[in-house]
Amino acid sequence: MQPDFQYVWNPSGGVADWTGNRRVGNEAVFGLHSSLTF
């Protein structure tokens, strides 16, 4: 098991979100990677 953390500054280059009122904010992404070998 291997944890994964990524932080993205200015995703999409600061374009408007789906509402059109705000820009897309920074995002934190958490994940977990596993590998199984037989």
CHARMM-style PDB file with segment names, atoms N, HN, CA, C and O in Angstrom:
ATOM      1  N   MET     1       0.846  -1.168   0.000  1.00  0.00      PROA
ATOM      2  CA  MET     1       0.000   0.000   0.000  1.00  0.00      PROA
ATOM      3  C   MET     1       0.893   1.233   0.000  1.00  0.00      PROA
ATOM      4  O   MET     1       1.866   1.317   0.750  1.00  0.00      PROA
ATOM      5  N   GLN     2       0.543   2.178  -0.851  1.00  0.00      PROA
ATOM      6  HN  GLN     2      -0.247   2.109  -1.460  1.00  0.00      PROA
ATOM      7  CA  GLN     2       1.319   3.404  -0.955  1.00  0.00      PROA
ATOM      8  C   GLN     2       0.363   4.583  -1.029  1.00  0.00      PROA
ATOM      9  O   GLN     2      -0.453   4.661  -1.947  1.00  0.00      PROA
ATOM     10  N   PRO     3       0.455   5.506  -0.069  1.00  0.00      PROA
ATOM     11  CA  PRO     3      -0.416   6.684  -0.120  1.00  0.00      PROA
ATOM     12  C   PRO     3       0.053   7.654  -1.197  1.00  0.00      PROA
ATOM     13  O   PRO     3       1.226   7.669  -1.571  1.00  0.00      PROA
ATOM     14  N   ASP     4      -0.874   8.455  -1.683  1.00  0.00      PROA
ATOM     15  HN  ASP     4      -1.827   8.443  -1.379  1.00  0.00      PROA
ATOM     16  CA  ASP     4      -0.569   9.433  -2.717  1.00  0.00      PROA
ATOM     17  C   ASP     4      -1.311  10.729  -2.395  1.00  0.00      PROA
ATOM     18  O   ASP     4      -2.503  10.706  -2.090  1.00  0.00      PROA
ATOM     19  N   PHE     5      -0.612  11.846  -2.463  1.00  0.00      PROA
ATOM     20  HN  PHE     5       0.357  11.865  -2.712  1.00  0.00      PROA
ATOM     21  CA  PHE     5      -1.212  13.157  -2.240  1.00  0.00      PROA
ATOM     22  C   PHE     5      -0.740  14.097  -3.331  1.00  0.00      PROA
ATOM     23  O   PHE     5       0.456  14.182  -3.613  1.00  0.00      PROA
ATOM     24  N   GLN     6      -1.670  14.798  -3.938  1.00  0.00      PROA
ATOM     25  HN  GLN     6      -2.641  14.730  -3.709  1.00  0.00      PROA
ATOM     26  CA  GLN     6      -1.338  15.768  -4.975  1.00  0.00      PROA
ATOM     27  C   GLN     6      -2.113  17.050  -4.699  1.00  0.00      PROA
ATOM     28  O   GLN     6      -3.272  17.009  -4.285  1.00  0.00      PROA
ATOM     29  N   TYR     7      -1.469  18.181  -4.931  1.00  0.00      PROA
ATOM     30  HN  TYR     7      -0.528  18.215  -5.268  1.00  0.00      PROA
ATOM     31  CA  TYR     7      -2.126  19.478  -4.781  1.00  0.00      PROA
ATOM     32  C   TYR     7      -1.942  20.234  -6.084  1.00  0.00      PROA
ATOM     33  O   TYR     7      -0.819  20.368  -6.570  1.00  0.00      PROA
ATOM     34  N   VAL     8      -3.026  20.726  -6.649  1.00  0.00      PROA
ATOM     35  HN  VAL     8      -3.938  20.618  -6.254  1.00  0.00      PROA
ATOM     36  CA  VAL     8      -2.981  21.389  -7.955  1.00  0.00      PROA
ATOM     37  C   VAL     8      -3.315  22.864  -7.771  1.00  0.00      PROA
ATOM     38  O   VAL     8      -4.395  23.210  -7.293  1.00  0.00      PROA
ATOM     39  N   TRP     9      -2.368  23.740  -8.159  1.00  0.00      PROA
ATOM     40  HN  TRP     9      -1.490  23.458  -8.547  1.00  0.00      PROA
ATOM     41  CA  TRP     9      -2.596  25.174  -8.121  1.00  0.00      PROA
ATOM     42  C   TRP     9      -3.105  25.622  -9.480  1.00  0.00      PROA
ATOM     43  O   TRP     9      -2.558  25.230 -10.511  1.00  0.00      PROA
ATOM     44  N   ASN    10      -4.135  26.433  -9.487  1.00  0.00      PROA
ATOM     45  HN  ASN    10      -4.579  26.752  -8.649  1.00  0.00      PROA
ATOM     46  CA  ASN    10      -4.718  27.002 -10.711  1.00  0.00      PROA
ATOM     47  C   ASN    10      -5.065  25.949 -11.755  1.00  0.00      PROA
ATOM     48  O   ASN    10      -4.567  26.017 -12.878  1.00  0.00      PROA
ATOM     49  N   PRO    11      -5.916  24.968 -11.410  1.00  0.00      PROA
ATOM     50  CA  PRO    11      -6.307  23.987 -12.436  1.00  0.00      PROA
ATOM     51  C   PRO    11      -7.079  24.671 -13.560  1.00  0.00      PROA
ATOM     52  O   PRO    11      -7.819  25.623 -13.312  1.00  0.00      PROA
ATOM     53  N   SER    12      -6.920  24.214 -14.745  1.00  0.00      PROA
ATOM     54  HN  SER    12      -6.319  23.441 -14.946  1.00  0.00      PROA
ATOM     55  CA  SER    12      -7.570  24.748 -15.948  1.00  0.00      PROA
ATOM     56  C   SER    12      -7.164  26.180 -16.253  1.00  0.00      PROA
ATOM     57  O   SER    12      -7.850  26.864 -17.013  1.00  0.00      PROA
ATOM     58  N   GLY    13      -6.068  26.647 -15.679  1.00  0.00      PROA
ATOM     59  HN  GLY    13      -5.511  26.092 -15.062  1.00  0.00      PROA
ATOM     60  CA  GLY    13      -5.578  27.988 -15.981  1.00  0.00      PROA
ATOM     61  C   GLY    13      -6.459  29.091 -15.438  1.00  0.00      PROA
ATOM     62  O   GLY    13      -6.374  30.224 -15.913  1.00  0.00      PROA
ATOM     63  N   GLY    14      -7.303  28.804 -14.458  1.00  0.00      PROA
ATOM     64  HN  GLY    14      -7.372  27.884 -14.072  1.00  0.00      PROA
ATOM     65  CA  GLY    14      -8.136  29.833 -13.843  1.00  0.00      PROA
ATOM     66  C   GLY    14      -9.409  30.143 -14.620  1.00  0.00      PROA
ATOM     67  O   GLY    14      -9.944  31.244 -14.498  1.00  0.00      PROA
ATOM     68  N   VAL    15      -9.903  29.207 -15.409  1.00  0.00      PROA
ATOM     69  HN  VAL    15      -9.468  28.312 -15.509  1.00  0.00      PROA
ATOM     70  CA  VAL    15     -11.139  29.437 -16.157  1.00  0.00      PROA
ATOM     71  C   VAL    15     -12.337  29.424 -15.210  1.00  0.00      PROA
ATOM     72  O   VAL    15     -12.222  28.977 -14.069  1.00  0.00      PROA
ATOM     73  N   ALA    16     -13.466  29.905 -15.671  1.00  0.00      PROA
ATOM     74  HN  ALA    16     -13.560  30.269 -16.598  1.00  0.00      PROA
ATOM     75  CA  ALA    16     -14.683  29.943 -14.860  1.00  0.00      PROA
ATOM     76  C   ALA    16     -15.212  28.537 -14.602  1.00  0.00      PROA
ATOM     77  O   ALA    16     -15.065  27.647 -15.439  1.00  0.00      PROA
ATOM     78  N   ASP    17     -15.840  28.342 -13.419  1.00  0.00      PROA
ATOM     79  HN  ASP    17     -15.960  29.065 -12.739  1.00  0.00      PROA
ATOM     80  CA  ASP    17     -16.440  27.041 -13.116  1.00  0.00      PROA
ATOM     81  C   ASP    17     -17.754  26.887 -13.869  1.00  0.00      PROA
ATOM     82  O   ASP    17     -18.111  27.742 -14.679  1.00  0.00      PROA
ATOM     83  N   TRP    18     -18.473  25.805 -13.608  1.00  0.00      PROA
ATOM     84  HN  TRP    18     -18.183  25.110 -12.950  1.00  0.00      PROA
ATOM     85  CA  TRP    18     -19.689  25.502 -14.375  1.00  0.00      PROA
ATOM     86  C   TRP    18     -20.793  26.542 -14.181  1.00  0.00      PROA
ATOM     87  O   TRP    18     -21.675  26.659 -15.031  1.00  0.00      PROA
ATOM     88  N   THR    19     -20.763  27.312 -13.063  1.00  0.00      PROA
ATOM     89  HN  THR    19     -20.047  27.217 -12.372  1.00  0.00      PROA
ATOM     90  CA  THR    19     -21.779  28.347 -12.860  1.00  0.00      PROA
ATOM     91  C   THR    19     -21.454  29.616 -13.628  1.00  0.00      PROA
ATOM     92  O   THR    19     -22.341  30.415 -13.928  1.00  0.00      PROA
ATOM     93  N   GLY    20     -20.167  29.798 -13.946  1.00  0.00      PROA
ATOM     94  HN  GLY    20     -19.447  29.148 -13.702  1.00  0.00      PROA
ATOM     95  CA  GLY    20     -19.744  30.989 -14.659  1.00  0.00      PROA
ATOM     96  C   GLY    20     -19.520  32.190 -13.746  1.00  0.00      PROA
ATOM     97  O   GLY    20     -19.179  33.273 -14.223  1.00  0.00      PROA
ATOM     98  N   ASN    21     -19.708  32.009 -12.434  1.00  0.00      PROA
ATOM     99  HN  ASN    21     -19.985  31.129 -12.047  1.00  0.00      PROA
ATOM    100  CA  ASN    21     -19.576  33.120 -11.496  1.00  0.00      PROA
ATOM    101  C   ASN    21     -18.217  33.184 -10.817  1.00  0.00      PROA
ATOM    102  O   ASN    21     -17.789  34.261 -10.402  1.00  0.00      PROA
ATOM    103  N   ARG    22     -17.527  32.048 -10.695  1.00  0.00      PROA
ATOM    104  HN  ARG    22     -17.875  31.173 -11.032  1.00  0.00      PROA
ATOM    105  CA  ARG    22     -16.248  31.994  -9.986  1.00  0.00      PROA
ATOM    106  C   ARG    22     -15.227  31.256 -10.828  1.00  0.00      PROA
ATOM    107  O   ARG    22     -15.567  30.524 -11.757  1.00  0.00      PROA
ATOM    108  N   ARG    23     -13.952  31.470 -10.475  1.00  0.00      PROA
ATOM    109  HN  ARG    23     -13.676  32.065  -9.720  1.00  0.00      PROA
ATOM    110  CA  ARG    23     -12.899  30.700 -11.135  1.00  0.00      PROA
ATOM    111  C   ARG    23     -12.720  29.379 -10.405  1.00  0.00      PROA
ATOM    112  O   ARG    23     -13.042  29.269  -9.222  1.00  0.00      PROA
ATOM    113  N   VAL    24     -12.207  28.376 -11.109  1.00  0.00      PROA
ATOM    114  HN  VAL    24     -11.945  28.465 -12.070  1.00  0.00      PROA
ATOM    115  CA  VAL    24     -11.941  27.066 -10.516  1.00  0.00      PROA
ATOM    116  C   VAL    24     -10.852  27.232  -9.465  1.00  0.00      PROA
ATOM    117  O   VAL    24      -9.804  27.815  -9.741  1.00  0.00      PROA
ATOM    118  N   GLY    25     -11.100  26.716  -8.250  1.00  0.00      PROA
ATOM    119  HN  GLY    25     -11.951  26.242  -8.026  1.00  0.00      PROA
ATOM    120  CA  GLY    25     -10.140  26.864  -7.159  1.00  0.00      PROA
ATOM    121  C   GLY    25      -9.080  25.773  -7.152  1.00  0.00      PROA
ATOM    122  O   GLY    25      -9.136  24.831  -7.943  1.00  0.00      PROA
ATOM    123  N   ASN    26      -8.123  25.910  -6.258  1.00  0.00      PROA
ATOM    124  HN  ASN    26      -8.078  26.674  -5.615  1.00  0.00      PROA
ATOM    125  CA  ASN    26      -7.080  24.902  -6.075  1.00  0.00      PROA
ATOM    126  C   ASN    26      -7.711  23.609  -5.578  1.00  0.00      PROA
ATOM    127  O   ASN    26      -8.767  23.629  -4.947  1.00  0.00      PROA
ATOM    128  N   GLU    27      -7.066  22.496  -5.863  1.00  0.00      PROA
ATOM    129  HN  GLU    27      -6.208  22.480  -6.376  1.00  0.00      PROA
ATOM    130  CA  GLU    27      -7.622  21.191  -5.519  1.00  0.00      PROA
ATOM    131  C   GLU    27      -6.589  20.324  -4.812  1.00  0.00      PROA
ATOM    132  O   GLU    27      -5.410  20.335  -5.168  1.00  0.00      PROA
ATOM    133  N   ALA    28      -7.037  19.573  -3.806  1.00  0.00      PROA
ATOM    134  HN  ALA    28      -7.995  19.564  -3.517  1.00  0.00      PROA
ATOM    135  CA  ALA    28      -6.220  18.561  -3.146  1.00  0.00      PROA
ATOM    136  C   ALA    28      -6.786  17.196  -3.513  1.00  0.00      PROA
ATOM    137  O   ALA    28      -7.997  16.985  -3.450  1.00  0.00      PROA
ATOM    138  N   VAL    29      -5.909  16.269  -3.896  1.00  0.00      PROA
ATOM    139  HN  VAL    29      -4.925  16.441  -3.947  1.00  0.00      PROA
ATOM    140  CA  VAL    29      -6.323  14.936  -4.317  1.00  0.00      PROA
ATOM    141  C   VAL    29      -5.604  13.911  -3.451  1.00  0.00      PROA
ATOM    142  O   VAL    29      -4.377  13.930  -3.352  1.00  0.00      PROA
ATOM    143  N   PHE    30      -6.361  13.016  -2.825  1.00  0.00      PROA
ATOM    144  HN  PHE    30      -7.358  13.000  -2.906  1.00  0.00      PROA
ATOM    145  CA  PHE    30      -5.790  11.946  -2.005  1.00  0.00      PROA
ATOM    146  C   PHE    30      -6.072  10.614  -2.680  1.00  0.00      PROA
ATOM    147  O   PHE    30      -7.136  10.418  -3.268  1.00  0.00      PROA
ATOM    148  N   GLY    31      -5.118   9.705  -2.593  1.00  0.00      PROA
ATOM    149  HN  GLY    31      -4.254   9.864  -2.115  1.00  0.00      PROA
ATOM    150  CA  GLY    31      -5.305   8.396  -3.206  1.00  0.00      PROA
ATOM    151  C   GLY    31      -4.514   7.334  -2.477  1.00  0.00      PROA
ATOM    152  O   GLY    31      -3.705   7.631  -1.598  1.00  0.00      PROA
ATOM    153  N   LEU    32      -4.756   6.099  -2.851  1.00  0.00      PROA
ATOM    154  HN  LEU    32      -5.414   5.858  -3.566  1.00  0.00      PROA
ATOM    155  CA  LEU    32      -4.050   4.957  -2.275  1.00  0.00      PROA
ATOM    156  C   LEU    32      -3.778   3.966  -3.403  1.00  0.00      PROA
ATOM    157  O   LEU    32      -4.690   3.542  -4.113  1.00  0.00      PROA
ATOM    158  N   HSD    33      -2.527   3.613  -3.550  1.00  0.00      PROA
ATOM    159  HN  HSD    33      -1.786   3.957  -2.973  1.00  0.00      PROA
ATOM    160  CA  HSD    33      -2.109   2.695  -4.612  1.00  0.00      PROA
ATOM    161  C   HSD    33      -1.774   1.348  -3.989  1.00  0.00      PROA
ATOM    162  O   HSD    33      -1.068   1.275  -2.983  1.00  0.00      PROA
ATOM    163  N   SER    34      -2.280   0.299  -4.589  1.00  0.00      PROA
ATOM    164  HN  SER    34      -2.853   0.358  -5.406  1.00  0.00      PROA
ATOM    165  CA  SER    34      -1.943  -1.040  -4.111  1.00  0.00      PROA
ATOM    166  C   SER    34      -1.569  -1.919  -5.290  1.00  0.00      PROA
ATOM    167  O   SER    34      -2.007  -1.697  -6.419  1.00  0.00      PROA
ATOM    168  N   SER    35      -0.754  -2.918  -5.007  1.00  0.00      PROA
ATOM    169  HN  SER    35      -0.399  -3.098  -4.090  1.00  0.00      PROA
ATOM    170  CA  SER    35      -0.300  -3.837  -6.037  1.00  0.00      PROA
ATOM    171  C   SER    35      -0.347  -5.250  -5.478  1.00  0.00      PROA
ATOM    172  O   SER    35       0.070  -5.492  -4.345  1.00  0.00      PROA
ATOM    173  N   LEU    36      -0.848  -6.166  -6.264  1.00  0.00      PROA
ATOM    174  HN  LEU    36      -1.186  -5.969  -7.184  1.00  0.00      PROA
ATOM    175  CA  LEU    36      -0.957  -7.554  -5.849  1.00  0.00      PROA
ATOM    176  C   LEU    36      -0.273  -8.412  -6.908  1.00  0.00      PROA
ATOM    177  O   LEU    36      -0.618  -8.348  -8.088  1.00  0.00      PROA
ATOM    178  N   THR    37       0.696  -9.212  -6.480  1.00  0.00      PROA
ATOM    179  HN  THR    37       0.976  -9.264  -5.521  1.00  0.00      PROA
ATOM    180  CA  THR    37       1.439 -10.065  -7.401  1.00  0.00      PROA
ATOM    181  C   THR    37       1.247 -11.529  -6.996  1.00  0.00      PROA
ATOM    182  O   THR    37       1.393 -11.892  -5.829  1.00  0.00      PROA
ATOM    183  N   PHE    38       0.917 -12.353  -7.985  1.00  0.00      PROA
ATOM    184  HN  PHE    38       0.798 -12.058  -8.933  1.00  0.00      PROA
ATOM    185  CA  PHE    38       0.749 -13.785  -7.740  1.00  0.00      PROA
ATOM    186  C   PHE    38       1.940 -14.542  -8.245  1.00  0.00      PROA
ATOM    187  OT1 PHE    38       1.987 -15.767  -8.130  1.00  0.00      PROA
TER     188      PHE     38
END
